[in-house]
């Protein structure tokens, strides 16, 4: 029995908390296979994709998008980008291969980024609103940075746990847990965390902290079982609708041609080779698009 490539939400009404569990399997392998990254970069992207699935699947707007972007000016990793939209994930990493090879075999987050920053952006398609927060990458993991984001930018106590496993057959499994404190009530009254104490959240956070990485990345454990293991003593836990997850890239020949059509004809000519083709590589899926200049409509 395997349970992968879906996200499951839940709420704990009496504790004023909500949560989300995700697990990635074939989706993760498909994305990673397009890049053939070395193990440390592969593990970093797997962690970021799992985080993107956790946060993105909380969007109520079906057309909304969640983007994670981590970068530094002088680190081994120059840029990491992942995004989520309607259950589809994609991501890539730009890094210095020589510096990576000269570093430790299992580098820390600081060794990869140095002084870096994580930007988390929520785009709401229905309302055209965009929310973005930027926090330093000063924790041990991307999960730590995400928790800092919600505390600093959203002022919502949160807990994030990630687990990544590479199996003996080379395939990957990754899982994640995301817990948050909710405002009291549905009409915007004060958040519980601004009070002097909030034992409801402390209780939930302590239980959530007991979830191990091996459990999160074990495809034999249904997501519902993970929720039950943590909160089976609560008076009520409400499961929300699940979200199927898949690899998805929005590049296409027509889209690429449309982007190129925004350039003046003389710049299009400069980008073309001797055969009149402009070669465009998609960073997300590593697909190469040879576009004839004659087919571009400006």
N, C-alpha and C positions, 0 to 999 in steps of 0.2 A: 504494500500500500504506500502510495506517495501522495503528498499534498504540497504542491508547489504552484507558483505563478498565480497567486491570488492574494488579495488583501481583505481583511475582515475587521469591521468596526464594532465597538460595543460601548455601552455606558453603564455606570454604576450610580444610579440616582441618589441613593442614600449617602454616598460619599462625594457627590458633586464632582464626578470625574468622568472622563471619556478616554477611550483607548483605541488603538489600532494594532493589529498584528499582520505581518506580511511574510511571505516566503517566495523566493525566486529560485528557479531551477533552469529549465531549458531557455527561458528568456535571458537569463544571465549568460549562459554559455553562448547563445547566438550573438549577443552584443560583444562579448570578449573575443570570440573567434574572429571577428572582423578586423581585429587590431594586432593580435599576436604580441602583446606586451610582455615584458619580463615579469616574473612573479610579484615583486613589490608593487609595481604599477597596476598589475592585474588585480591584486588584492585591494588596492586603494580605490580603483574604479568600481569594484564589486561592492565595497562598503558605501560608496557614494550613491550608486544606483539603488541600493536597498533603502538608504535614507530618503532618496527622492520618491521611492514608492510609498514609504511611510507617510511622508508629509503631503505628497501630491494627492494621495487617495482620500485625504480628508476634505478636498475641495467639493463643495456642494454644486458648484456650477460645472455642468458637464463639459462645457467648452473652455474651462479655466486651465491655466498652465502653471506649473511650479518649476522654477529653474534654480539649480544650485551652481554657483561659480566660485571656485577657490583659486587664488593666484598669489604670486609673489614676484618681486623684482629680481631676486637673486637666488632663489631656491633651485633644487634639482627639478622639481615640478614647476613649470612655468604657468600652466593653466589647466584646470580641470573643470569640465562643464557637463552637467547632467540635466535632463528635464523630463517632466511627466505631463502627459496630456491625454485625457480620456482613457486611462489605463495603459497607455503606451509609453515605453521608456527608451531613452537613448543617451549616449554619453561618450566622451573621449578625453584623453589626457595628452598634453604636450609636455615633454620633459627632456632633460639633457642626458642622453644615453651614456656619455663618457663619465660624467660626474656620478651618475647612478652606479656604474660599474666599479668606480673607485671607492664607493662608500660601503657601509656595513651590509651584510647579506640580508638582514631583516631590519631595515631602517625605521626609525620612529617617525611620527608625524612631523616633528620639528626637523628631523634630518632631511625630510623630503621637501618641506616648505620653508624652513627658516622662519622669518617673520612674514607670515602670510595672513590673508583675510578670507573669510567665507561670506559670500553674499547670498541671501535667500530671497527670492522674488516670487510673489503670488500675483498672477494676472487673472482678473475676473473678466471673462469674456462678456457676460451679460450686462455688467455695469460699466465696463471699460475702466475699472479702477485697478491700480497697481500698488502693491505694498512691498516694500523692500527694506531689509535690515542687513547691516554689515557688522560682523564681529571678528575679532582676532582669532587666528588659529593657534590659541595658546594652551589648548588641552592636549590630552594624550591621544584622542581619537576625534573623528568627525562627529561622533555622537555627542561628545563633550561640547564641541562648538555649536551644535544645534541646540543643546540645552541652554547655552549662554544666549543664543539668539532670542529664544522665547522669553527668557527672563529679562533681557535688556531691551529688546525691541517691542515685544508684545506684553511684557510684564505678566506673564502667565507661568507659574511653576510647572515644569515639565520634566519628564524622564524619558530618555532614549537609550535603548539597548540594541546592539547589533551583533550578529554572529555569522561568520563566514567560514565555509569549509570546502576544501578541495579534496574530492574523493580519490580513491586509489585508481579509478579508471580515467582520471583527469577532469571529470565533470565537476561543476560547482553547485553548491547549495548555499543560500544565504537567507537569513531571517532577521526580523526586527520587531521590536516592541516600542510603542509610543504611547505615553500616558500624559494627560493634562488635567489640571484643575479647571473647573468650569465656573463661570459667573453664577451667582445664586439667582435662580429664576431665569426666565426667558425674556424679560423686558428691560435688561440693561442695568439692573441694580448692582450695588457695589460687589466687587470680586471678593471672594472669601479670603484671598491671600493678603489683602490690605489690612485685615484685622490683626490683633496682637498675636493670635494663635490660630491655627487651622488644623486641628487634629485629623479631620477627614482626609486631607491631602497627605499628611505625614503617614497615615496608615496605608494608603494606596501606594505611596512611593516606596515604603519599606517592603511591601509585598512584591512590587514590580522589580525591585533590586535583587530579588532572589532568583529571577529568571536567568538561567545560564546560557552562554553562547551555543553550547552543544545542543540544548533543547531547541533553541530558535532555528538552528540549521539542520534539524533532524527531519527529513521528509516523511518519516514513518509516523510522526506525531501530528495529527490534524490540528489546525489552528484553533478549533473549538476546544481541543484538549488543553492547549496552552492556557487559554483563558480560564478554563475550569480549574486547572492546577493552581492558578494564582488566587482566584476569587470565589472558590466553591463555598466558602463560609459566609459570603455576603447574602443579605436577604433577597436581593434582586440584581441580576446582571442581564441587561437587554442586548441581544445580538442584533447588529444592523445588517443591511444588505451587503453582500460581498462584491468585490470588484475584481474581475479577471485581469491579469497583467500579461503584457506581451511586448516584444521588441517592436518599435515603430520609428521609422524615420520619414520625415515629410518631404524629402528631396524627390524630384522627378524631372525628366527631361523638360517638360513644359514649365515647371517652376524655375529651373535653372535658366532656361531661355528667357523667361520673363524678367529675372534679375538682370541678366546681361543686356536686355533691351533698354534698361535704364541708363546705360552708358552711351555717350555720343558715338556715332559711327567710326570716327577716327580712333577712338580708344579701343573699340571692338577690333579694328584692323590691327592695332598694335598687339593685342592679346592673342591673335590668331597665329597658327603656324603656317608653313609654306603650303599646306593643303587647304587652308581656309577654315581650320578647326580651332575652336577655343576649348582647351581641356580644363575641366573643372572637377576637383576631387571633393567629395563630401567628407568632412572630418568625422562625422558621427558614424557613418556606415561604411566608409572607405570605398564607396562606389565611385567610379570614374565616368564622367560624362563628356564625350567629345561632341561639341555643339557646332554645327556649320554656321558660319557667320551669315550665310544666305538665308538661314531659317529663322534668324532673329528678327522679330518685329519690334521696331523702336517706337 
